[in-house]
Amino acid sequence: MKIIAEGKPVHNWEGSIRSVPSIVVQAETVEDIVAIVKDSRRFPSPVRAVGSNHSTTRCAVADQGTVLDMTPMNRILEIDPEAKTVTAQAGALYIDVAQELLKHNLQFFVNVELGNLSLGSAACGGTKDASMPGEYGQICSYAVEFKLVTHSGELMQVTEHNDPELIRVMRSSYGLFGVIYEVTFKVKELQPMAVDHITYSLREFETQLPALIGQGQSMMLYLFPFLDKITVEYRRYGAAAGRPHRFLWWFRNTIWKNVGPGYGYLVTKLVPIKAIRYRLIDRFNQVIQFIVHWLLKDRNTIPSDQIIRYPKKSNWMRYTFSIWAFPEEEYAIDLREYFAFCRNYSREHGYRCNLLNVGYRIRQDQSSLFSYSFNGNVLTLDPVSTGDPGWQDFLVAYNEFCSERGGVPLFNQTRDITPAQAKRAFGGRLSLFREHRERFDPGRRFLNDYFRQVLGVEEGSAG
């Protein structure tokens, strides 16, 4: 093991979350993890395992506790083409594993933009991507085996075969049951993927949404509340032959990773007059609509090319976001009201997101306890920003708006949710999770203040 820091502040990737742990330590072996978990004097509670630390909430914060950096444990252990599984250490990056799978003519079921996501986090936390036809949109749903170090320092293995109910909870455990050090995911044979984009007015989208869903394609949305426009990115697997075209996703990822957030940052920094600043942002968003409609379409692309490798440390071209999911059948109404909410908030407070909003359609999925599509198909409303002044206050109002309409958040990607909002969204699933958590971690070795509050764990209780 390697001690990285003691008593120094730690920030998440984009810098909005600050923690002051007693110690930050890197684990290089399973034996290191066992030693750290057992030694509560040198490595005080809570112990929070982290990878690239891209979460936008306080889920990984370990004030006065121990941050356990898992990034050295990043080996791919086995790719089984027959069983169609991949096994890797928890610190392995999603993009690295995806690129290795490609060499074996395999791919992940879910190809999220965030390539720096560690497999340990992907297996036990919330992720977002539009569901491909007939598939889930959450990475953890395809995690079929976990190996972890428990609160007592014992090694434990959980698979979907030996305990399917427990693995459903494990997929939403957020590191609260133990330190996950190895995971196995289902994968699939590589398939060519077609993609294209169509822009609709708000009215067109509202009236056509059932028909658009009925097409049976993956749907990611680019939302423009101040232009009353929605651009839909459609994806579907096909049977295209020949050499796949890779420029499309490289171009799109450059816009997503650098051009968009860089432009938003510079306009916000250099144009103090908000009326002019937001007019420039609207013009930029219109250019984006044009580009994706005319340039980002192809019949033969590689699904994993969607995955983006971000710099290890964020720079000025960084962005942040939040997410709530809404029942599919109510989404058209919620979307219109959200557009109105953004306009009203801008008039009253002089603030609006300096990047676009996005959304994803995710099919019903009960594979994990805290799945945000547990009760049915959902679509999301996800504001995106460079984190400029006013963003945090906007999120408080946004959370209230979403919770009042029955939205469901993610514990690692929805900033500043309240215990009441969590209870409204997850109901009895919270008490069920607390029961499991108490059994796995009666001494609260892994429970930080953030989860104690949002899960509703009482101060004096054992769990």
C-alpha positions as CSV (number, residue, x, y, z in Angstrom):
1,M,0.0,0.0,0.0
2,K,1.0,3.6,-0.5
3,I,0.1,6.6,1.7
4,I,-0.8,9.5,-0.6
5,A,-1.8,12.2,1.8
6,E,-2.8,12.9,5.4
7,G,-5.1,15.6,6.6
8,K,-5.2,17.3,3.2
9,P,-8.3,18.3,1.2
10,V,-9.5,16.0,-1.6
11,H,-11.8,17.1,-4.5
12,N,-13.8,15.2,-7.0
13,W,-12.8,15.4,-10.6
14,E,-14.5,18.6,-11.6
15,G,-13.7,20.3,-8.2
16,S,-17.2,21.0,-6.8
17,I,-17.0,18.4,-3.9
18,R,-14.4,18.9,-1.1
19,S,-13.5,16.4,1.6
20,V,-10.9,16.4,4.3
21,P,-10.1,12.8,5.1
22,S,-7.6,11.8,7.8
23,I,-5.7,9.7,5.2
24,V,-5.6,8.9,1.5
25,V,-4.1,5.5,0.8
26,Q,-3.6,3.5,-2.4
27,A,-4.3,-0.3,-2.4
28,E,-2.2,-2.4,-4.7
29,T,-3.3,-5.8,-3.6
30,V,-6.3,-7.5,-1.9
31,E,-4.0,-8.0,1.2
32,D,-3.6,-4.2,1.3
33,I,-7.4,-3.7,1.4
34,V,-7.8,-6.3,4.2
35,A,-5.1,-4.6,6.3
36,I,-6.6,-1.2,5.8
37,V,-10.1,-2.3,6.7
38,K,-8.9,-4.2,9.8
39,D,-6.8,-1.3,11.1
40,S,-9.4,1.3,12.2
41,R,-6.9,3.1,14.4
42,R,-4.5,4.0,11.5
43,F,-7.3,4.1,8.9
44,P,-10.3,5.6,10.6
45,S,-13.9,5.3,9.5
46,P,-15.6,5.9,7.1
47,V,-13.6,4.0,4.6
48,R,-14.7,5.1,1.1
49,A,-13.2,3.4,-2.0
50,V,-12.8,5.6,-5.0
51,G,-11.6,5.3,-8.6
52,S,-11.5,8.4,-10.8
53,N,-13.8,10.3,-8.4
54,H,-16.1,11.6,-11.1
55,S,-19.3,11.5,-9.0
56,T,-21.0,14.8,-8.6
57,T,-22.4,14.1,-5.1
58,R,-20.8,13.6,-1.7
59,C,-21.1,9.8,-2.0
60,A,-17.3,9.2,-1.8
61,V,-16.6,11.8,0.8
62,A,-14.7,10.5,3.9
63,D,-14.3,13.5,6.2
64,Q,-12.0,12.5,9.1
65,G,-11.9,9.0,7.6
66,T,-10.1,7.1,4.9
67,V,-10.1,7.5,1.2
68,L,-9.1,4.2,-0.4
69,D,-7.7,4.9,-3.9
70,M,-8.3,1.7,-6.0
71,T,-6.7,3.0,-9.2
72,P,-3.5,0.8,-9.0
73,M,-5.7,-2.3,-9.0
74,N,-6.6,-2.0,-12.7
75,R,-5.7,-5.3,-14.3
76,I,-8.1,-7.1,-16.8
77,L,-8.0,-10.7,-15.4
78,E,-10.0,-12.7,-17.9
79,I,-12.0,-12.3,-21.1
80,D,-14.1,-15.4,-21.8
81,P,-15.4,-15.3,-25.4
82,E,-17.5,-18.5,-24.9
83,A,-19.2,-17.4,-21.6
84,K,-19.2,-13.8,-22.9
85,T,-17.9,-12.3,-19.7
86,V,-15.0,-10.0,-18.7
87,T,-13.4,-10.0,-15.2
88,A,-11.3,-7.2,-14.0
89,Q,-10.0,-5.5,-10.9
90,A,-12.2,-2.7,-9.5
91,G,-9.8,0.1,-10.5
92,A,-9.8,-0.8,-14.2
93,L,-11.2,2.0,-16.4
94,Y,-14.2,1.3,-18.5
95,I,-12.6,2.6,-21.7
96,D,-9.5,0.4,-21.2
97,V,-11.6,-2.7,-20.8
98,A,-13.8,-1.7,-23.8
99,Q,-10.8,-1.4,-26.0
100,E,-9.5,-4.7,-24.9
101,L,-12.9,-6.3,-25.6
102,L,-12.8,-4.9,-29.1
103,K,-9.7,-7.0,-29.8
104,H,-11.8,-10.0,-29.1
105,N,-14.7,-8.9,-31.2
106,L,-16.7,-8.2,-28.0
107,Q,-18.4,-5.1,-26.5
108,F,-20.2,-4.0,-23.3
109,F,-23.9,-3.9,-23.5
110,V,-23.8,-0.3,-22.2
111,N,-21.3,2.2,-23.7
112,V,-21.5,5.3,-21.5
113,E,-19.6,8.5,-22.4
114,L,-17.5,8.5,-19.2
115,G,-14.6,6.2,-20.1
116,N,-12.8,7.1,-16.8
117,L,-15.5,5.3,-14.9
118,S,-13.9,2.5,-12.8
119,L,-15.4,-1.0,-13.0
120,G,-15.9,-1.1,-9.3
121,S,-18.0,2.0,-9.3
122,A,-19.8,0.9,-12.5
123,A,-20.8,-2.4,-10.8
124,C,-22.3,-0.9,-7.6
125,G,-23.5,2.6,-8.6
126,G,-25.7,4.5,-10.9
127,T,-24.9,5.2,-14.5
128,K,-26.9,6.6,-17.4
129,D,-27.2,5.8,-21.1
130,A,-30.1,5.3,-23.5
131,S,-31.1,1.7,-23.6
132,M,-30.4,-0.1,-26.8
133,P,-33.4,-2.1,-28.2
134,G,-34.2,-5.0,-25.9
135,E,-31.4,-4.1,-23.5
136,Y,-30.9,-2.3,-20.2
137,G,-29.3,1.2,-20.0
138,Q,-27.5,0.8,-16.6
139,I,-24.1,-0.8,-16.5
140,C,-24.6,-2.5,-13.1
141,S,-27.4,-4.6,-14.5
142,Y,-24.8,-6.6,-16.3
143,A,-22.6,-7.2,-13.3
144,V,-22.8,-10.9,-12.5
145,E,-20.1,-11.5,-9.9
146,F,-18.6,-9.4,-7.1
147,K,-15.6,-10.0,-4.9
148,L,-15.3,-7.8,-1.9
149,V,-13.6,-7.3,1.5
150,T,-16.2,-7.1,4.3
151,H,-16.1,-4.9,7.4
152,S,-14.3,-7.7,9.3
153,G,-11.6,-8.0,6.7
154,E,-13.0,-11.3,5.3
155,L,-13.2,-12.0,1.6
156,M,-16.6,-12.6,0.1
157,Q,-18.0,-13.6,-3.3
158,V,-21.5,-12.8,-4.6
159,T,-22.8,-14.1,-7.9
160,E,-26.1,-13.9,-9.6
161,H,-26.4,-17.7,-9.4
162,N,-25.7,-18.2,-5.7
163,D,-27.7,-15.3,-4.4
164,P,-29.8,-13.4,-7.1
165,E,-31.5,-11.3,-4.5
166,L,-28.3,-10.2,-2.8
167,I,-26.7,-9.3,-6.1
168,R,-29.6,-7.1,-6.9
169,V,-28.8,-5.1,-3.7
170,M,-25.1,-5.3,-4.3
171,R,-25.6,-3.6,-7.7
172,S,-26.8,-0.5,-5.8
173,S,-24.5,-0.8,-2.7
174,Y,-22.3,2.2,-3.5
175,G,-19.4,0.6,-1.6
176,L,-21.5,0.4,1.6
177,F,-21.3,-3.3,2.0
178,G,-17.5,-3.6,1.7
179,V,-14.6,-2.8,-0.6
180,I,-15.2,-4.3,-4.0
181,Y,-11.9,-5.4,-5.6
182,E,-13.0,-7.6,-8.5
183,V,-16.0,-7.7,-10.8
184,T,-17.4,-9.7,-13.7
185,F,-19.7,-8.3,-16.4
186,K,-21.7,-9.9,-19.1
187,V,-20.6,-8.8,-22.5
188,K,-21.8,-9.5,-26.1
189,E,-20.5,-9.9,-29.6
190,L,-19.5,-6.7,-31.4
191,Q,-22.3,-5.4,-33.6
192,P,-22.3,-2.6,-36.1
193,M,-24.4,0.4,-34.9
194,A,-26.2,2.9,-37.0
195,V,-26.8,6.4,-35.7
196,D,-28.6,9.5,-36.9
197,H,-30.1,12.7,-35.4
198,I,-33.4,14.5,-36.0
199,T,-34.4,17.8,-34.5
200,Y,-38.0,18.5,-33.5
201,S,-39.9,21.5,-32.1
202,L,-41.2,21.0,-28.6
203,R,-44.8,20.7,-30.0
204,E,-43.7,18.1,-32.6
205,F,-41.8,16.1,-30.0
206,E,-44.8,16.1,-27.6
207,T,-47.3,14.9,-30.2
208,Q,-44.9,12.4,-31.8
209,L,-43.3,10.9,-28.7
210,P,-45.3,7.7,-28.6
211,A,-44.6,7.0,-32.2
212,L,-40.9,7.8,-31.8
213,I,-40.7,5.4,-28.9
214,G,-42.6,2.8,-31.0
215,Q,-39.8,2.8,-33.6
216,G,-37.8,0.6,-31.2
217,Q,-34.6,2.5,-31.3
218,S,-32.3,3.9,-28.6
219,M,-33.1,7.5,-27.9
220,M,-30.7,10.1,-26.4
221,L,-32.1,13.6,-26.3
222,Y,-30.3,17.0,-26.7
223,L,-32.7,19.5,-25.0
224,F,-32.7,23.2,-25.7
225,P,-35.2,24.9,-23.3
226,F,-34.6,28.4,-24.6
227,L,-35.0,27.4,-28.2
228,D,-38.0,25.0,-27.7
229,K,-36.1,22.3,-29.6
230,I,-35.2,18.7,-29.0
231,T,-32.7,16.8,-31.0
232,V,-33.0,13.0,-30.8
233,E,-30.0,10.8,-31.3
234,Y,-31.2,7.5,-32.6
235,R,-29.1,4.4,-32.3
236,R,-29.8,0.8,-33.5
237,Y,-27.8,-2.3,-34.2
238,G,-27.7,-3.4,-37.8
239,A,-26.1,-5.7,-40.3
240,A,-23.8,-3.2,-42.1
241,A,-20.8,-4.8,-43.8
242,G,-17.3,-3.5,-44.5
243,R,-15.0,-1.4,-42.5
244,P,-16.7,0.6,-39.7
245,H,-16.5,4.4,-39.8
246,R,-14.8,5.8,-36.7
247,F,-14.6,9.5,-37.5
248,L,-18.2,10.2,-36.4
249,W,-17.7,9.4,-32.7
250,W,-14.3,11.0,-32.6
251,F,-15.9,14.2,-33.9
252,R,-18.9,14.0,-31.6
253,N,-16.6,13.2,-28.6
254,T,-14.4,16.2,-29.3
255,I,-17.4,18.5,-29.2
256,W,-18.7,16.8,-26.0
257,K,-15.3,16.7,-24.2
258,N,-13.7,20.0,-25.4
259,V,-15.6,22.3,-27.7
260,G,-18.9,22.5,-25.8
261,P,-17.6,23.0,-22.3
262,G,-14.7,25.1,-23.5
263,Y,-17.1,27.5,-25.3
264,G,-19.4,27.6,-22.3
265,Y,-16.5,28.5,-20.0
266,L,-15.1,31.2,-22.2
267,V,-18.4,32.9,-23.0
268,T,-19.3,32.9,-19.3
269,K,-15.8,34.3,-18.3
270,L,-15.4,36.8,-21.1
271,V,-19.0,38.1,-21.6
272,P,-20.3,39.7,-18.4
273,I,-23.6,41.0,-19.9
274,K,-25.9,38.0,-19.5
275,A,-28.3,38.9,-22.3
276,I,-25.4,38.8,-24.8
277,R,-23.8,35.8,-23.2
278,Y,-26.9,33.7,-23.4
279,R,-27.6,34.9,-26.9
280,L,-24.2,33.6,-27.9
281,I,-24.9,30.3,-26.2
282,D,-28.2,30.0,-28.1
283,R,-26.4,30.6,-31.4
284,F,-23.9,27.9,-30.5
285,N,-26.6,25.4,-29.6
286,Q,-28.2,26.1,-33.0
287,V,-24.9,25.3,-34.6
288,I,-24.8,22.1,-32.6
289,Q,-28.2,21.1,-33.9
290,F,-27.1,21.7,-37.5
291,I,-23.8,19.7,-37.0
292,V,-25.4,16.6,-35.5
293,H,-28.2,16.5,-38.0
294,W,-26.0,16.8,-41.1
295,L,-22.7,15.3,-40.0
296,L,-23.3,12.8,-37.2
297,K,-25.1,10.0,-39.0
298,D,-23.8,6.7,-40.3
299,R,-24.9,3.1,-40.8
300,N,-21.7,1.4,-39.6
301,T,-20.0,2.6,-36.4
302,I,-18.4,0.8,-33.4
303,P,-20.6,1.2,-30.2
304,S,-17.6,1.5,-27.9
305,D,-16.3,4.5,-29.9
306,Q,-18.9,6.5,-27.9
307,I,-16.8,6.2,-24.8
308,I,-14.6,9.2,-24.0
309,R,-11.3,9.3,-22.2
310,Y,-11.1,12.4,-20.0
311,P,-7.9,13.8,-18.6
312,K,-6.9,12.3,-15.2
313,K,-7.1,15.8,-13.7
314,S,-9.8,18.2,-15.0
315,N,-8.9,21.4,-16.8
316,W,-10.9,24.5,-17.8
317,M,-12.8,22.4,-20.4
318,R,-14.7,20.5,-17.7
319,Y,-18.3,20.2,-17.1
320,T,-20.8,18.9,-14.5
321,F,-24.4,17.7,-14.6
322,S,-27.3,16.3,-12.6
323,I,-30.1,13.8,-13.4
324,W,-33.6,12.9,-12.6
325,A,-35.7,10.2,-14.3
326,F,-39.4,10.5,-15.1
327,P,-42.1,7.9,-16.1
328,E,-42.2,7.6,-19.9
329,E,-46.0,8.1,-20.1
330,E,-45.7,11.5,-18.3
331,Y,-42.5,12.8,-19.9
332,A,-44.1,15.0,-22.5
333,I,-45.9,17.0,-19.8
334,D,-42.8,17.0,-17.6
335,L,-40.6,18.2,-20.5
336,R,-42.9,21.1,-21.3
337,E,-43.0,22.1,-17.7
338,Y,-39.2,21.8,-17.4
339,F,-38.7,24.1,-20.3
340,A,-41.0,26.6,-18.6
341,F,-39.2,26.1,-15.3
342,C,-35.9,27.0,-16.9
343,R,-37.3,30.1,-18.5
344,N,-38.9,31.3,-15.3
345,Y,-35.8,30.6,-13.3
346,S,-33.8,32.6,-15.7
347,R,-36.2,35.6,-15.5
348,E,-36.3,35.5,-11.7
349,H,-32.7,34.7,-10.8
350,G,-30.7,35.7,-13.9
351,Y,-29.2,32.2,-14.3
352,R,-29.4,29.5,-16.8
353,C,-27.2,26.6,-17.7
354,N,-24.3,27.6,-20.0
355,L,-24.3,24.2,-21.7
356,L,-27.2,22.2,-23.2
357,N,-29.5,19.8,-21.4
358,V,-29.6,16.1,-22.3
359,G,-32.0,13.2,-21.6
360,Y,-32.0,9.4,-22.0
361,R,-34.7,6.8,-22.5
362,I,-34.1,3.8,-20.3
363,R,-36.2,0.7,-20.3
364,Q,-37.7,-0.7,-17.1
365,D,-35.0,-2.5,-15.1
366,Q,-35.3,-4.2,-11.7
367,S,-31.8,-5.7,-11.8
368,S,-30.7,-3.3,-9.0
369,L,-32.5,-2.1,-6.0
370,F,-32.1,1.6,-6.6
371,S,-32.6,1.4,-10.3
372,Y,-34.2,4.7,-11.4
373,S,-36.4,2.7,-13.9
374,F,-37.5,0.2,-11.4
375,N,-41.2,0.9,-11.8
376,G,-41.3,1.3,-15.6
377,N,-39.6,2.9,-18.7
378,V,-38.3,6.4,-18.0
379,L,-36.8,9.4,-19.7
380,T,-34.5,11.8,-18.0
381,L,-33.9,15.6,-17.6
382,D,-30.2,16.3,-17.2
383,P,-29.0,19.9,-17.0
384,V,-25.3,20.3,-17.9
385,S,-23.0,23.2,-16.9
386,T,-19.4,24.3,-16.4
387,G,-20.4,24.8,-12.7
388,D,-20.4,28.5,-13.0
389,P,-21.8,30.8,-10.2
390,G,-25.5,30.1,-9.7
391,W,-25.3,26.4,-10.7
392,Q,-25.6,25.1,-7.1
393,D,-28.7,27.3,-6.3
394,F,-30.2,26.2,-9.6
395,L,-29.8,22.6,-8.6
396,V,-31.7,23.1,-5.4
397,A,-34.7,24.5,-7.3
398,Y,-34.3,21.8,-10.0
399,N,-34.4,19.1,-7.4
400,E,-37.6,20.5,-5.9
401,F,-39.2,20.7,-9.4
402,C,-38.2,17.1,-10.2
403,S,-39.2,15.6,-6.9
404,E,-42.6,17.3,-6.9
405,R,-43.3,15.5,-10.3
406,G,-42.3,12.1,-9.1
407,G,-38.8,12.0,-10.4
408,V,-36.1,9.5,-9.3
409,P,-32.5,10.6,-8.7
410,L,-29.2,8.9,-8.6
411,F,-27.2,8.9,-5.3
412,N,-23.9,9.5,-7.1
413,Q,-25.1,11.9,-9.9
414,T,-27.9,14.0,-8.5
415,R,-26.4,16.8,-6.4
416,D,-28.0,18.0,-3.1
417,I,-31.0,15.7,-2.9
418,T,-32.7,15.8,0.5
419,P,-33.6,12.7,2.7
420,A,-37.3,13.6,2.0
421,Q,-36.7,13.6,-1.7
422,A,-34.9,10.2,-1.5
423,K,-37.7,8.7,0.5
424,R,-40.3,10.0,-1.9
425,A,-38.4,8.5,-4.9
426,F,-37.5,5.1,-3.4
427,G,-40.0,4.5,-0.6
428,G,-39.8,1.0,0.9
429,R,-36.6,0.2,-1.0
430,L,-34.7,2.4,1.4
431,S,-35.7,0.4,4.5
432,L,-34.9,-2.8,2.6
433,F,-31.5,-1.5,1.8
434,R,-30.9,-0.3,5.3
435,E,-31.6,-3.9,6.6
436,H,-29.0,-5.3,4.2
437,R,-26.5,-2.6,5.0
438,E,-26.9,-3.2,8.8
439,R,-26.2,-6.9,8.2
440,F,-23.1,-6.3,6.1
441,D,-21.7,-3.4,8.1
442,P,-23.0,-3.3,11.6
443,G,-20.1,-1.2,12.8
444,R,-20.6,1.4,10.0
445,R,-17.1,1.0,8.7
446,F,-18.1,2.2,5.2
447,L,-21.0,4.5,6.0
448,N,-20.3,8.2,5.6
449,D,-22.5,11.2,6.6
450,Y,-23.9,11.6,3.1
451,F,-25.4,8.1,2.9
452,R,-26.4,8.2,6.6
453,Q,-28.6,11.2,5.8
454,V,-30.1,10.3,2.4
455,L,-30.7,6.7,3.4
456,G,-32.3,7.8,6.7
457,V,-30.0,5.9,9.0
458,E,-30.7,7.0,12.5
459,E,-27.8,8.4,14.6
460,G,-28.3,5.9,17.4
461,S,-29.2,2.8,15.4
462,A,-26.9,0.0,14.5
463,G,-27.6,0.4,10.8
